[in-house]
Amino acid sequence: MTTTLETTVNFNAADITSSSSITVPANATISVDAGEVEWVAPVINDAYNTIVSLVADQEIWLNGVHRTANEQLYVILQRCYHLYSLMASDKVQNEKLKAAIERHNNERNLGIDTNSHTMTNIIKVVFGADRRRASSYSSALRVALAQKVEVQDLPQFLRDAATQTQSLRSSTVAQSVSKSFL
């Protein structure tokens, strides 16, 4: 487990062992073997302030790790979209891609239906054969295809769809594009 601390933290190791206190500087990276970490239930003296702290932690997560994870996902989806667009514009590339999908399917025993839409098969090869995930990601990319979104514009398209879905839950197109990205 690796954690990067954004602010200076005073850590009192005496609470866990007989070691003395240490100060960890801002932006330090700490690696701990997950097997060494033991849950210690915190003492909650003030439920209100505990909730305030949890809300702050959630906002840090939402704007940090969660956002970074989504951005990485968008880049992977962009690369899948690019692969599909290359295949769609060139018959030779089309045959090579279909052969590559079939090879991955056979080697990894993914159970992909090669008669499914090629975009869906690319997603299944890349992300695994999980039907919900494959359907969600493939639907998002197929909506982008239908709207003729350029490869370089796909991450922004996905961000916009996610934002639109958050504010307009009733939008069918936005939901199909980003239901799994939230």
Summary of the structure (lengths in Angstrom):
residues: 182
radius of gyration: 22.4
end to end distance: 24.1
largest distance: 68.3
contacts: 442
relative contact order: 0.08
helix: 64%
strand: 8%
